[in-house]
């Protein structure tokens, strides 16, 4: 059973197309057949990862690239977003004598941004 690049999950499809474009040893660059599109061994993922992908075992690819499938999110999972958008952790290294000032400013600003229910 052959696997079509166009039917792969987005991140894997993008990487497969990138590998297909870079492989200079193939004459048929227009194929949608994964197993004919590029030489698996010539990629950084190697034979095993691409063989797994061709057998619909995507976990090898995600593990190799250290990414979570589906962006690591489930629809409507977890609590609602406190600020109405994704957040990130930020680290600052202020002088110890000024830390309380930074803490106060950040807390006040975060209170302004909270999405009211």
N, CA and C of each residue as an Amber inpcrd file, in Angstrom:
protein
   351
   0.8510000  -1.1870000   0.0000000   0.0000000   0.0000000   0.0000000
   0.8900000   1.2420000   0.0000000   0.6980000   2.0810000  -0.9600000
   1.5190000   3.2870000  -1.0160000   0.8140000   4.4280000  -0.2990000
   1.6050000   5.3140000   0.2070000   1.1080000   6.4500000   0.9830000
   1.2940000   7.7150000   0.1640000   0.2590000   8.5410000   0.1120000
   0.3340000   9.7940000  -0.6310000   0.7950000  10.9240000   0.2850000
   1.7130000  11.7180000  -0.2030000   2.1980000  12.8680000   0.5680000
   1.0410000  13.8120000   0.8810000   0.1540000  13.9850000  -0.0670000
  -0.9660000  14.9160000   0.1220000  -1.9190000  14.4920000   1.2340000
  -1.8490000  13.2410000   1.6620000  -2.7400000  12.7430000   2.7120000
  -2.0730000  12.7130000   4.0920000  -0.8180000  13.1190000   4.1720000
  -0.0970000  13.1070000   5.4430000  -0.5350000  14.2680000   6.3310000
  -0.3550000  14.1380000   7.6510000  -0.5900000  15.2820000   8.5290000
   0.2860000  16.4610000   8.1060000  -0.1740000  17.6640000   8.3750000
   0.4470000  18.8810000   7.8540000   1.9580000  18.9560000   8.0600000
   2.4260000  18.7920000   9.2830000   3.8590000  18.9380000   9.5360000
   4.6910000  17.8880000   8.8010000   4.1760000  16.6750000   8.7520000
   4.8940000  15.6130000   8.0650000   4.8660000  15.8680000   6.5580000
   3.7310000  16.2990000   6.0550000   3.6020000  16.6120000   4.6230000
   4.5930000  17.7140000   4.2270000   4.6820000  18.7660000   5.0480000
   5.6030000  19.8660000   4.7380000   7.0500000  19.3760000   4.6860000
   7.4110000  18.5210000   5.6420000   8.7800000  17.9990000   5.6770000
   9.0370000  17.0740000   4.4810000   8.0580000  16.2500000   4.1350000
   8.2170000  15.3460000   2.9940000   8.4160000  16.1340000   1.7030000
   7.6470000  17.1860000   1.5230000   7.7920000  18.0180000   0.3180000
   9.1470000  18.7100000   0.2870000   9.6220000  19.1070000   1.4510000
  10.9440000  19.7280000   1.5480000  12.0280000  18.7170000   1.1470000
  11.8960000  17.4770000   1.6380000  12.8580000  16.4320000   1.2880000
  12.8040000  16.1190000  -0.2030000  11.5970000  16.0950000  -0.7450000
  11.4290000  15.8180000  -2.1730000  12.1080000  16.9000000  -3.0090000
  11.9540000  18.1290000  -2.5950000  12.5380000  19.2590000  -3.3330000
  14.0730000  19.2230000  -3.2830000  14.6250000  18.7940000  -2.1410000
  16.0750000  18.7960000  -1.9570000  16.7770000  17.6090000  -2.6100000
  16.0540000  16.5120000  -2.8380000  16.6870000  15.3040000  -3.3720000
  17.0370000  15.5010000  -4.8480000  18.3040000  15.6360000  -5.1330000
  18.7810000  15.9400000  -6.4830000  18.9510000  14.6920000  -7.3520000
  18.8240000  13.5140000  -6.7640000  19.0930000  12.2770000  -7.4880000
  17.8530000  11.6550000  -8.1290000  16.7000000  12.2520000  -7.9320000
  15.4770000  11.6910000  -8.4940000  15.0290000  12.4790000  -9.7090000
  14.5390000  11.7630000 -10.6870000  14.0490000  12.4120000 -11.9030000
  12.5950000  12.8430000 -11.7610000  11.8020000  12.0580000 -11.0400000
  10.3730000  12.3220000 -10.9340000  10.0690000  13.0820000  -9.6460000
  10.1260000  14.3860000  -9.6970000   9.8580000  15.2070000  -8.5100000
   8.3870000  15.5520000  -8.3630000   7.5820000  15.1680000  -9.3160000
   6.1650000  15.5310000  -9.2940000   5.2840000  14.4810000  -8.6240000
   5.8340000  13.3650000  -8.2280000   5.0260000  12.2850000  -7.6770000
   4.4690000  12.6340000  -6.2970000   3.3000000  12.1010000  -6.0280000
   2.6690000  12.2710000  -4.7140000   2.8920000  11.0250000  -3.8550000
   3.5310000  10.0040000  -4.4440000   3.8080000   8.7550000  -3.7380000
   4.9910000   8.9680000  -2.7940000   4.7610000   8.8240000  -1.5110000
   5.8110000   9.0600000  -0.5300000   7.0480000   8.2160000  -0.8010000
   6.8590000   6.9420000  -1.0530000   7.9930000   6.0350000  -1.2130000
   8.8050000   6.2860000  -2.4790000   8.2600000   7.0480000  -3.4180000
   8.9790000   7.3730000  -4.6520000   9.4550000   8.8270000  -4.6990000
   9.0510000   9.6170000  -3.7380000   9.2910000  11.0570000  -3.7810000
  10.7290000  11.4650000  -3.4690000  11.3980000  10.7100000  -2.6000000
  12.7770000  11.0230000  -2.2250000  13.4040000   9.7980000  -1.5790000
  14.7190000   9.8470000  -1.4410000  15.4340000   8.7430000  -0.8000000
  15.3810000   8.9350000   0.7070000  14.7110000   8.0350000   1.3870000
  14.5420000   8.1340000   2.8370000  15.8870000   8.2110000   3.5620000
  16.8460000   7.4220000   3.1230000  18.1470000   7.3640000   3.7960000
  18.9270000   8.6670000   3.6640000  18.5870000   9.5010000   2.6910000
  19.3150000  10.7500000   2.4690000  18.7980000  11.8890000   3.3540000
  17.7940000  11.6280000   4.1580000  17.2280000  12.6720000   5.0230000
  17.7750000  12.5550000   6.4310000  17.6340000  13.6150000   7.2020000
  18.1050000  13.5560000   8.5890000  17.2560000  12.6110000   9.4300000
  16.0120000  12.3750000   9.0190000  15.1440000  11.4530000   9.7550000
  15.5730000   9.9990000   9.5480000  16.0480000   9.7050000   8.3590000
  16.5280000   8.3610000   8.0530000  15.4300000   7.3930000   7.6460000
  15.8660000   6.1790000   7.3190000  14.9680000   5.1420000   6.8180000
  13.8440000   4.7910000   7.7820000  14.1820000   4.5250000   9.0300000
  13.1830000   4.0150000   9.9760000  12.0200000   4.9680000  10.1870000
  12.3110000   6.2450000  10.3360000  11.2380000   7.2180000  10.5680000
  10.3110000   7.2760000   9.3570000  10.8810000   7.3410000   8.1530000
  10.0360000   7.4460000   6.9590000   9.2920000   6.1480000   6.6580000
   9.8950000   5.0020000   6.9700000   9.1590000   3.7440000   6.8170000
   7.9660000   3.7180000   7.7650000   8.1640000   4.1890000   8.9900000
   7.0470000   4.2680000   9.9400000   5.9590000   5.2020000   9.4110000
   6.3580000   6.3450000   8.8840000   5.3760000   7.2920000   8.3260000
   4.6050000   6.6350000   7.1860000   5.3030000   5.8910000   6.3390000
   4.6280000   5.2380000   5.2110000   3.6440000   4.1650000   5.6940000
   3.8350000   3.6740000   6.9220000   2.9020000   2.6980000   7.5110000
   1.9210000   3.3680000   8.4740000   1.8040000   4.6880000   8.3690000
   0.8890000   5.4830000   9.1870000   1.2240000   5.4400000  10.6750000
   2.4790000   5.2490000  10.9840000   2.9560000   5.2920000  12.3730000
   3.7260000   6.6050000  12.5330000   2.9940000   7.6480000  12.8420000
   3.5640000   8.9900000  12.8370000   4.3580000   9.3300000  14.1040000
   4.2100000   8.5400000  15.1460000   4.8630000   8.8650000  16.4150000
   6.3840000   8.9440000  16.2810000   6.9740000   8.1310000  15.4020000
   8.4290000   8.1920000  15.2000000   8.8570000   9.5620000  14.6920000
   8.0910000  10.0950000  13.7570000   8.3970000  11.4140000  13.2090000
   8.2830000  12.4830000  14.2940000   7.1800000  12.4460000  15.0410000
   6.9660000  13.4420000  16.0880000   8.0310000  13.3420000  17.1760000
   8.4110000  12.1270000  17.5310000   9.4500000  11.9410000  18.5460000
  10.7930000  12.4470000  18.0320000  11.1270000  12.1160000  16.7950000
  12.4000000  12.5470000  16.2080000  12.5110000  14.0660000  16.2270000
  11.4170000  14.7530000  15.8920000  11.4360000  16.2150000  15.8240000
  11.0280000  16.8730000  17.1420000  10.7690000  16.0520000  18.1490000
  10.3980000  16.5570000  19.4720000   9.2130000  17.5240000  19.4050000
   8.1780000  17.0940000  18.6830000   6.9600000  17.8920000  18.5940000
   5.7740000  17.0420000  19.0270000   4.7480000  17.7090000  19.4920000
   3.5420000  17.0200000  19.9060000   2.5800000  16.9550000  18.7250000
   1.9650000  15.7990000  18.5100000   0.9940000  15.7070000  17.4210000
  -0.1440000  16.6950000  17.6180000  -0.6760000  17.2140000  16.5610000
  -1.8080000  18.1350000  16.5860000  -1.4990000  19.4000000  17.3830000
  -0.2520000  19.8120000  17.4160000   0.1120000  21.0230000  18.1340000
   0.0590000  20.8550000  19.6350000  -0.1540000  19.6250000  20.1160000
  -0.1890000  19.3680000  21.5500000  -1.4560000  19.8370000  22.2170000
  -2.4800000  20.1850000  21.4510000  -3.7080000  20.7120000  22.0370000
  -4.9020000  19.9030000  21.5820000  -5.8290000  19.7260000  22.4750000
  -7.1010000  19.1140000  22.1120000  -8.1410000  20.2200000  22.0990000
  -9.0830000  20.1210000  21.2180000 -10.1270000  21.1380000  21.1270000
 -10.8950000  21.2160000  22.4470000 -11.0740000  22.4190000  22.9420000
 -11.8300000  22.6810000  24.1690000 -11.2780000  21.9650000  25.3940000
  -9.9830000  21.6570000  25.3960000  -9.3750000  20.9770000  26.5320000
  -8.8290000  21.9980000  27.5120000  -8.9300000  21.6930000  28.7880000
  -8.3590000  22.5510000  29.8180000  -9.2330000  23.7480000  30.1290000
  -8.7170000  24.5700000  30.9840000  -9.4870000  25.7490000  31.3820000
  -9.4340000  26.8270000  30.3080000 -10.3920000  27.7470000  30.3220000
 -10.4010000  28.8220000  29.3190000  -9.1780000  29.7270000  29.4800000
  -8.8120000  30.3810000  28.4120000  -7.6550000  31.2630000  28.4470000
  -7.9520000  32.4930000  29.2970000  -7.1060000  32.7220000  30.2700000
  -7.3170000  33.8140000  31.2160000  -7.2390000  35.1870000  30.5480000
  -6.3680000  35.3070000  29.5660000  -6.1680000  36.6060000  28.9150000
  -6.7230000  36.6350000  27.4880000  -7.4740000  35.6140000  27.1100000
  -8.0780000  35.5810000  25.7900000  -7.1280000  35.1600000  24.6760000
  -5.9080000  34.7510000  25.0190000  -4.9350000  34.2890000  24.0370000
  -3.9010000  33.4310000  24.7500000  -3.0700000  32.7570000  23.9650000
  -2.0080000  31.9350000  24.5370000  -1.0460000  32.8120000  25.3360000
  -0.4380000  32.2290000  26.3420000   0.5300000  32.9630000  27.1540000
   1.8960000  32.2950000  27.0480000   2.9050000  32.9860000  27.5160000
   4.2540000  32.4400000  27.5260000   4.9310000  32.8420000  28.8250000
   5.9130000  32.0690000  29.1900000   6.6830000  32.3760000  30.3880000
   7.7890000  33.3550000  30.0160000   7.9860000  34.3690000  30.8560000
   9.0180000  35.3690000  30.6260000   9.8810000  35.4530000  31.8850000
  11.1740000  35.5030000  31.6940000  12.0910000  35.5720000  32.8270000
  12.8830000  36.8730000  32.7410000  12.9170000  37.5780000  33.8650000
  13.7210000  38.7940000  33.9680000  14.6890000  38.6320000  35.1260000
  15.7860000  39.3350000  35.0590000  16.7740000  39.3040000  36.1230000
  17.0570000  40.7290000  36.5920000  16.0910000  41.3220000  37.3050000
  16.3150000  42.6830000  37.7990000  17.1890000  42.6470000  39.0520000
  17.7360000  43.7900000  39.4240000  18.4770000  43.8440000  40.6870000
  17.5370000  43.4580000  41.8300000  18.0590000  42.7740000  42.8300000
  17.2220000  42.3290000  43.9500000  16.4820000  43.4880000  44.6100000
  17.1210000  44.6220000  44.6950000  16.4860000  45.7650000  45.3530000
  15.3140000  46.3200000  44.5540000  15.2020000  45.9740000  43.2590000
  14.1260000  46.4970000  42.3920000  13.0800000  45.4360000  42.0430000
  13.2700000  44.2180000  42.5040000  12.3670000  43.1240000  42.1540000
  10.9290000  43.4270000  42.5380000  10.7020000  43.9680000  43.7020000
   9.3340000  44.2630000  44.1600000   8.6340000  45.2690000  43.2280000
   9.3860000  46.1780000  42.6420000   8.8080000  47.1580000  41.7220000
   8.3370000  46.4500000  40.4450000   9.1810000  45.5900000  39.9080000
   8.8240000  44.8360000  38.7000000   7.6040000  43.9550000  38.9820000
   7.6070000  43.2520000  40.1140000   6.4770000  42.3830000  40.4670000
   5.1760000  43.1700000  40.5180000   5.2080000  44.3210000  41.1270000
   4.0050000  45.1450000  41.2660000   3.5060000  45.6130000  39.8970000
   4.4130000  46.0700000  39.0440000   4.0290000  46.5400000  37.7070000
   3.3980000  45.4130000  36.8850000   3.9980000  44.2360000  36.9330000
   3.4950000  43.1030000  36.1590000   2.1210000  42.6820000  36.6590000
   1.9480000  42.5850000  37.9590000   0.6490000  42.1950000  38.5230000
  -0.4460000  43.1760000  38.1250000  -0.1660000  44.4680000  38.1780000
  -1.1570000  45.4760000  37.7960000  -1.5260000  45.3470000  36.3110000
  -0.5180000  45.1480000  35.4700000  -0.7710000  45.0320000  34.0420000
  -1.5740000  43.7760000  33.7380000  -1.2500000  42.6610000  34.3720000
  -1.9860000  41.4180000  34.1500000  -3.4490000  41.5410000  34.5780000
  -3.7060000  42.2700000  35.6420000  -5.0920000  42.4910000  36.0760000
  -5.8800000  43.2430000  35.0060000  -5.2470000  44.1900000  34.3270000
  -5.8980000  44.9430000  33.2480000  -6.2610000  44.0360000  32.0760000
  -5.4510000  43.0150000  31.8060000  -5.6280000  42.1840000  30.6280000
  -6.5340000  40.9880000  30.8290000  -6.9260000  40.6900000  32.0620000
  -7.7900000  39.5340000  32.3110000  -9.1070000  39.7010000  31.5730000
  -9.5230000  38.6320000  30.8890000 -10.8030000  38.6450000  30.1670000
 -11.9180000  38.4700000  31.1740000 -12.8120000  39.4400000  31.2040000
 -13.9280000  39.3860000  32.1450000 -15.0160000  38.4870000  31.5910000
 -15.5800000  37.6740000  32.4750000 -16.6230000  36.7140000  32.0370000
 -17.9880000  37.3110000  32.0940000
